[in-house]
């Protein structure tokens, strides 16, 4: 038998070492540790070594395999908790050693021009054949080990940073409907109402809306830069929802409208990668169609200052199912998820079960139908499978838990939770009503100023930042909504929001007593 090349021998040793080390860890008394399975070619697995070491240190059983995904899953002692596909799908005419295959779903179409098949990585996790994945699946679609190392560095940099209130931000970008002003006006109001009522009270939404009359729509030429700057400021997750193509997200207009493209993603800067990003739009994750160029989701993932992970559709998605997923992602933010894959998996599961008769009446046939009525269960079934998670599904999220506090009138007392390192106190002050639409013919600088004022009105302004070791008891005479955030050393944020006890007619010179 001929000797294997040195790189292959090293790769095999790496895989054996990680698997053996993970097995050597004593399991929990009542259950085995979560299993993190990575499938890919040897050079990519070597590039993933630092991430594998981090996952092992977090208590995962780490398995790395060069076998095809289904075979690697079958060789595991139990179903994985997370599956990471480490490599791109083969491009047209290529079957090189750097690729990892996908599986393909058959699309329930509502237009005859739609593609009949779509890339469906989540099908690898459908172990019982019911069409729904049992565990989260992700893919780092690197075309060479250098790209893989860059993504690994992004993941580790974001997971190792110190948490702060910036991790409670929600940068959101909504695009126009494309069917007229009336629909856009209704969608604009509906979107803001959904964010206001469904996002957690401690979150800090920042909204860019593509409908040009909305006061949340800045000048077209400013939109990409504003969104990139907001991503650099951090957040829990970020999202785009609207129309898309493989290489763009449509903010407003038609074919020549305002779009966000891979070139915009490549310009993303910042000392820290952005938060995980959801693109609830058509085609922005079309990574398996043989294109030489990156799709928008890939471009964002590979940008040094881009999101640490991106969730996007590999084919045409439907407005109704995207609406359901948007609702459920917002709802899941209020639950104590500590891994991105779990948040998305639970959001998709609950979106599949959700029934909103009013929304279905409005949206189910919004883009046509090839039969008398759209088959909503079929739409939902495809939606479970057509979204790819670009990145590691085990990517850590800040675990957000309620912060217990005691209140005696205006006085607030907090017992520091275990491992607490710092307390931040901030306030969202009452703001005067602002216009919901730009005045006709408003110049760009006026549009930008109103956009910034609209978003600033819902921002929490810092009042104090205090390290652990002192009594956390204070009161304020300033009216508004207080937000109390405590960081702990186990990647947890404890959060509470309370109305200030100060009377609405409180005078100027506000104070925060007890934490000076």
HELIX and SHEET records of a PDB file:
HELIX    1   1 UNK A    6  UNK A   24  1                                  19    
HELIX    2   2 UNK A   42  UNK A   47  1                                   6    
HELIX    3   3 UNK A   49  UNK A   57  1                                   9    
HELIX    4   4 UNK A   69  UNK A   74  1                                   6    
HELIX    5   5 UNK A  121  UNK A  125  5                                   5    
HELIX    6   6 UNK A  145  UNK A  160  1                                  16    
HELIX    7   7 UNK A  165  UNK A  168  5                                   4    
HELIX    8   8 UNK A  181  UNK A  198  1                                  18    
HELIX    9   9 UNK A  220  UNK A  222  5                                   3    
HELIX   10  10 UNK A  223  UNK A  232  1                                  10    
HELIX   11  11 UNK A  262  UNK A  266  1                                   5    
HELIX   12  12 UNK A  296  UNK A  302  1                                   7    
HELIX   13  13 UNK A  319  UNK A  332  1                                  14    
HELIX   14  14 UNK A  340  UNK A  353  1                                  14    
HELIX   15  15 UNK A  357  UNK A  363  1                                   7    
HELIX   16  16 UNK A  376  UNK A  385  1                                  10    
HELIX   17  17 UNK A  444  UNK A  456  1                                  13    
SHEET    1   A 4 UNK A  61  UNK A  65  0                                        
SHEET    2   A 4 UNK A  35  UNK A  40  1                                        
SHEET    3   A 4 UNK A  82  UNK A  86  1                                        
SHEET    4   A 4 UNK A 136  UNK A 140  1                                        
SHEET    1   B 2 UNK A 104  UNK A 106  0                                        
SHEET    2   B 2 UNK A 117  UNK A 119 -1                                        
SHEET    1   C 6 UNK A 204  UNK A 209  0                                        
SHEET    2   C 6 UNK A 169  UNK A 174  1                                        
SHEET    3   C 6 UNK A 237  UNK A 241  1                                        
SHEET    4   C 6 UNK A 276  UNK A 280  1                                        
SHEET    5   C 6 UNK A 310  UNK A 313  1                                        
SHEET    6   C 6 UNK A 387  UNK A 390 -1                                        
SHEET    1   D 3 UNK A 243  UNK A 245  0                                        
SHEET    2   D 3 UNK A 248  UNK A 252 -1                                        
SHEET    3   D 3 UNK A 258  UNK A 261 -1                                        
SHEET    1   E 5 UNK A 399  UNK A 402  0                                        
SHEET    2   E 5 UNK A 492  UNK A 499  1                                        
SHEET    3   E 5 UNK A 481  UNK A 488 -1                                        
SHEET    4   E 5 UNK A 420  UNK A 428 -1                                        
SHEET    5   E 5 UNK A 461  UNK A 467 -1                                        
SHEET    1   F 4 UNK A 406  UNK A 408  0                                        
SHEET    2   F 4 UNK A 411  UNK A 414 -1                                        
SHEET    3   F 4 UNK A 472  UNK A 476 -1                                        
SHEET    4   F 4 UNK A 512  UNK A 513 -1                                        
END                                                                             
